[in-house]
């Protein structure tokens, strides 16, 4: 579990949510809404709860992102150009593209290997 926000961080998080979150409307989360309204979980929590907030809203404030996650998402995926947090210096792709890239490389290997065995 992530560490608790300080009062200053919580204030910044609420400001970011109200200003940049596409799912936030009238103190409710549109993404979680199933017709009867649902309170925005990230807006009332003292911890990092919402993946949408982490991936799409938090990169708007680099200083706060560095405080909360320990790194900034300045790094961008080579395939889709989407920002993501690198876990090592070797990461070049976001998790979705990395999975796709791995399957493409495996298919190429299988194709080469299959042709080599037949000859």
C-alpha positions in Angstrom: 0.0 0.0 0.0 1.2 3.5 -0.8 2.1 6.0 1.9 -0.5 8.5 3.2 -0.7 11.9 1.6 0.3 15.0 3.6 -2.2 17.8 3.9 -0.4 19.8 1.2 -0.3 16.8 -1.1 -4.0 16.1 -0.5 -4.9 19.7 -1.4 -2.8 19.5 -4.7 -4.4 16.1 -5.5 -8.0 17.5 -5.1 -7.1 20.5 -7.3 -5.6 18.2 -10.0 -8.7 16.0 -9.9 -11.1 18.9 -10.2 -9.1 20.5 -13.0 -7.8 17.6 -15.2 -9.8 14.4 -14.4 -12.1 13.5 -17.3 -14.1 11.1 -15.0 -14.8 13.7 -12.3 -18.1 15.6 -12.4 -20.1 17.0 -9.4 -17.8 15.2 -6.8 -18.7 11.9 -8.5 -16.7 9.5 -10.6 -18.4 9.0 -14.0 -16.3 5.8 -14.7 -17.6 4.1 -11.5 -21.1 5.4 -11.9 -23.8 2.8 -12.6 -26.8 5.1 -12.6 -27.1 6.0 -8.9 -23.9 8.1 -8.5 -20.6 7.1 -7.0 -18.3 9.3 -5.0 -14.8 9.8 -6.5 -12.6 7.4 -4.5 -9.4 9.3 -5.2 -10.9 12.6 -4.1 -11.8 11.2 -0.6 -8.8 8.9 -0.1 -5.5 9.7 1.6 -3.7 7.1 -0.6 -3.1 6.5 -4.3 -6.2 4.6 -5.3 -7.2 5.4 -8.9 -5.2 4.1 -11.8 -6.7 6.7 -14.1 -5.5 9.4 -11.7 -2.0 7.9 -11.5 -1.6 7.4 -15.3 -3.4 10.4 -16.8 -4.0 13.2 -14.2 -0.9 13.0 -12.0 1.6 13.6 -14.8 0.2 17.2 -15.1 2.1 18.1 -11.9 5.7 16.8 -12.1 6.7 17.9 -8.6 3.8 16.1 -7.0 4.3 13.1 -9.1 7.9 12.9 -8.1 6.9 13.2 -4.4 4.2 10.5 -4.6 5.7 7.9 -6.9 9.4 8.6 -6.7 9.8 9.3 -10.4 8.3 11.3 -13.2 6.6 9.9 -16.3 8.7 12.0 -18.6 9.6 8.7 -20.4 7.4 8.0 -23.3 6.7 4.7 -25.1 8.4 4.2 -28.4 5.4 2.7 -30.1 2.4 4.7 -28.8 4.2 7.8 -27.3 2.1 7.4 -24.1 3.9 8.5 -20.9 4.8 5.7 -18.5 6.9 5.2 -15.4 10.1 3.3 -16.1 11.1 0.7 -13.5 14.6 0.4 -14.9 16.8 2.1 -17.5 16.1 -0.6 -20.1 12.4 0.0 -20.4 11.4 1.5 -23.8 7.7 0.5 -24.0 4.7 1.0 -21.9 3.3 -2.3 -20.4 0.6 -2.7 -23.1 3.0 -2.1 -25.9 5.7 -4.3 -24.2 3.3 -7.2 -24.3 2.4 -6.6 -27.9 6.1 -6.2 -28.8 7.0 -9.4 -27.0 4.4 -11.4 -28.9 5.6 -9.9 -32.2 9.2 -10.8 -31.5 8.1 -14.3 -30.5 6.1 -14.7 -33.8 9.2 -13.6 -35.7 11.4 -16.1 -33.9 8.9 -18.9 -34.5 8.7 -18.1 -38.2 12.5 -18.0 -38.6 12.9 -21.2 -36.5 10.2 -23.0 -38.5 11.9 -22.1 -41.8 15.3 -23.1 -40.6 14.2 -26.6 -39.5 12.4 -27.3 -42.9 15.5 -26.7 -45.0 
